[in-house]
Amino acid sequence: MRTERVGFYSEGARLSGFLHRPDAPDRARLPFIVQGPGWLGLADAKLYQPYHEAFTAAGFAVLIFDYRGFGDSEGDRGTISPAWQLEDWRNALAYMRSRDDMEPTRAAIFGSGGTGGGNAVLVAGHEPDVRATISQVPVADGRDWLHRMRQEHEWIAFLASLDADRKARSATGKGTTVHPREGIMVETPERRASAVKADVDARIPSAVPLSAAHGILEYRPLDVAPRVRGLMVIGVADDAVTPTDHAEQLYAAAQAPKRLVVQRNTTHYAAYKQYAGEVIPMMVEWLRSLVLRDDDIEVREMTQEETVRYIGGSTKV
């Protein structure tokens, strides 16, 4: 895998990313995958490396970039905006399609981790020419996601704090800041103990406007899922971080061809390594079957294909 740092623009802000290519590409214009990081993720996170190595070994170029305000990209530091992230991702696709070394009609999307998986579905819903989308442990409904992290009395207090913050901002122009993993999302014990993102944790914002929660409350990848074809969803059974039924709902709403993979006897963060040897080859096969096809014949043949695959434990529902 060969890697170069690249830059492109999204609504006037220069975004930074890494473009990974096959060591020995077998075609002049490459099929490509665009990835935006997951919830509070950064483009250079080591967590994503096994996926990039597998995708480039299969002949794909991969662009992963930092959203506005994150990593080496321009923009307001600490601003978490799903609407901005959607535009950033769409501009990343436009940038790749503009390059002479990329095949503009052979594009795919990969997103992993909470809003990373959800954003992948959102982008696909707005970019019908994308041939395949992979969404791993996604959030389908931001309001439901934030609610289920809290006991009911905590949820009521959280909504009250948002209302008080809005009133303060309207009166004074200043609002409350919170840690995004404490004041918006609520960390699970597994996340606090996990070192899966230790290489980037120190570089994510530690204080963000509480008002950013409004964008998450309105976040609904599920609404656009019926417009998405070629969707592969990867979930974790009994996931305490991104609910399993969010992955299942996105799969149910999408058009065929589609595939759902549920990883059992594991946890949200452990699954990344525990089942990588099985899940990543499935991703590669999905991309090859949909992105590298020569014409539309195979797509018509796959129109009714729906598959659910369980990894770990019984194959019964």
URDA-V485959 format. One record per residue. N is the residue number from 1. RES is the residue in one letter. PHI is phi in whole degrees, 0 to 359 (none if undefined). OMEGA is omega as a letter, one per 20 degrees, with the letter a starting at -180 (999 if undefined). Layout:
# URDA-V485959
{{N	RES	PHI	OMEGA} {N	RES	PHI	OMEGA}}
This chain:
# URDA-V485959
{{1	M	none	r} {2	R	254	a} {3	T	232	r} {4	E	224	r} {5	R	278	r} {6	V	229	r} {7	G	223	r} {8	F	208	a} {9	Y	245	r} {10	S	227	a} {11	E	51	r} {12	G	91	r} {13	A	264	r} {14	R	275	a} {15	L	260	a} {16	S	251	r} {17	G	207	r} {18	F	239	r} {19	L	254	r} {20	H	260	a} {21	R	230	r} {22	P	298	r} {23	D	300	a} {24	A	227	a} {25	P	299	a} {26	D	261	r} {27	R	212	a} {28	A	290	r} {29	R	249	a} {30	L	268	r} {31	P	293	a} {32	F	218	r} {33	I	235	r} {34	V	247	a} {35	Q	232	r} {36	G	258	a} {37	P	298	r} {38	G	277	a} {39	W	306	r} {40	L	62	a} {41	G	275	r} {42	L	233	a} {43	A	295	a} {44	D	264	r} {45	A	298	a} {46	K	294	a} {47	L	305	a} {48	Y	274	a} {49	Q	302	r} {50	P	301	r} {51	Y	291	a} {52	H	296	r} {53	E	296	r} {54	A	292	a} {55	F	293	r} {56	T	290	r} {57	A	297	r} {58	A	274	r} {59	G	104	a} {60	F	264	r} {61	A	272	a} {62	V	229	r} {63	L	251	r} {64	I	240	a} {65	F	225	r} {66	D	269	r} {67	Y	296	r} {68	R	307	r} {69	G	85	a} {70	F	237	r} {71	G	55	a} {72	D	263	r} {73	S	277	r} {74	E	286	r} {75	G	123	a} {76	D	295	r} {77	R	297	r} {78	G	82	r} {79	T	272	r} {80	I	253	a} {81	S	225	r} {82	P	304	r} {83	A	295	r} {84	W	296	a} {85	Q	297	r} {86	L	299	r} {87	E	295	r} {88	D	300	a} {89	W	293	r} {90	R	295	r} {91	N	290	r} {92	A	296	r} {93	L	298	r} {94	A	298	r} {95	Y	298	a} {96	M	294	r} {97	R	293	a} {98	S	278	a} {99	R	280	a} {100	D	290	a} {101	D	264	r} {102	M	243	r} {103	E	270	a} {104	P	297	a} {105	T	270	a} {106	R	241	a} {107	A	251	r} {108	A	222	a} {109	I	232	r} {110	F	225	r} {111	G	220	a} {112	S	220	r} {113	G	93	r} {114	G	61	r} {115	T	288	r} {116	G	296	r} {117	G	292	r} {118	G	293	r} {119	N	300	r} {120	A	302	r} {121	V	291	r} {122	L	301	a} {123	V	297	a} {124	A	299	r} {125	G	293	r} {126	H	260	a} {127	E	233	a} {128	P	296	a} {129	D	280	r} {130	V	293	a} {131	R	276	a} {132	A	209	r} {133	T	226	r} {134	I	241	a} {135	S	239	a} {136	Q	251	a} {137	V	38	a} {138	P	271	r} {139	V	262	r} {140	A	258	a} {141	D	214	a} {142	G	296	r} {143	R	297	r} {144	D	297	r} {145	W	301	a} {146	L	292	a} {147	H	296	a} {148	R	287	r} {149	M	282	a} {150	R	236	r} {151	Q	291	a} {152	E	299	a} {153	H	292	r} {154	E	290	r} {155	W	296	r} {156	I	297	r} {157	A	294	r} {158	F	296	r} {159	L	297	r} {160	A	295	r} {161	S	293	r} {162	L	293	r} {163	D	294	r} {164	A	295	r} {165	D	294	r} {166	R	298	r} {167	K	296	r} {168	A	295	a} {169	R	292	r} {170	S	290	a} {171	A	271	a} {172	T	239	a} {173	G	81	a} {174	K	233	r} {175	G	231	a} {176	T	277	r} {177	T	248	a} {178	V	219	r} {179	H	284	a} {180	P	295	r} {181	R	267	r} {182	E	235	a} {183	G	264	r} {184	I	241	r} {185	M	285	r} {186	V	240	a} {187	E	294	r} {188	T	276	r} {189	P	304	r} {190	E	296	a} {191	R	294	r} {192	R	296	a} {193	A	270	a} {194	S	278	r} {195	A	251	a} {196	V	297	r} {197	K	242	a} {198	A	299	a} {199	D	286	a} {200	V	239	a} {201	D	304	a} {202	A	289	a} {203	R	252	r} {204	I	271	a} {205	P	299	r} {206	S	260	r} {207	A	218	r} {208	V	231	r} {209	P	298	r} {210	L	303	a} {211	S	298	r} {212	A	299	r} {213	A	298	a} {214	H	300	r} {215	G	295	r} {216	I	286	r} {217	L	298	a} {218	E	266	a} {219	Y	280	a} {220	R	217	r} {221	P	305	a} {222	L	301	a} {223	D	293	a} {224	V	261	a} {225	A	305	r} {226	P	297	r} {227	R	269	a} {228	V	261	r} {229	R	242	r} {230	G	73	a} {231	L	263	r} {232	M	246	a} {233	V	246	r} {234	I	248	r} {235	G	237	r} {236	V	235	r} {237	A	295	r} {238	D	55	a} {239	D	286	a} {240	A	272	a} {241	V	255	r} {242	T	240	a} {243	P	307	a} {244	T	303	a} {245	D	292	r} {246	H	294	r} {247	A	298	a} {248	E	294	r} {249	Q	293	r} {250	L	297	r} {251	Y	299	a} {252	A	297	a} {253	A	280	a} {254	A	287	r} {255	Q	276	r} {256	A	287	j} {257	P	285	r} {258	K	205	a} {259	R	212	r} {260	L	238	r} {261	V	241	r} {262	V	244	a} {263	Q	264	a} {264	R	255	r} {265	N	54	r} {266	T	206	r} {267	T	227	a} {268	H	308	a} {269	Y	275	a} {270	A	295	a} {271	A	298	a} {272	Y	306	r} {273	K	265	a} {274	Q	302	a} {275	Y	245	a} {276	A	303	a} {277	G	295	r} {278	E	259	a} {279	V	286	a} {280	I	298	r} {281	P	300	r} {282	M	296	r} {283	M	298	a} {284	V	298	r} {285	E	297	r} {286	W	297	r} {287	L	296	a} {288	R	298	a} {289	S	292	a} {290	L	257	a} {291	V	271	a} {292	L	266	r} {293	R	299	a} {294	D	278	a} {295	D	206	a} {296	D	269	a} {297	I	297	a} {298	E	296	r} {299	V	296	r} {300	R	297	r} {301	E	292	a} {302	M	266	a} {303	T	304	a} {304	Q	267	a} {305	E	287	r} {306	E	226	a} {307	T	222	r} {308	V	238	a} {309	R	235	r} {310	Y	252	r} {311	I	244	a} {312	G	87	r} {313	G	81	a} {314	S	293	r} {315	T	274	r} {316	K	280	r} {317	V	295	999}}
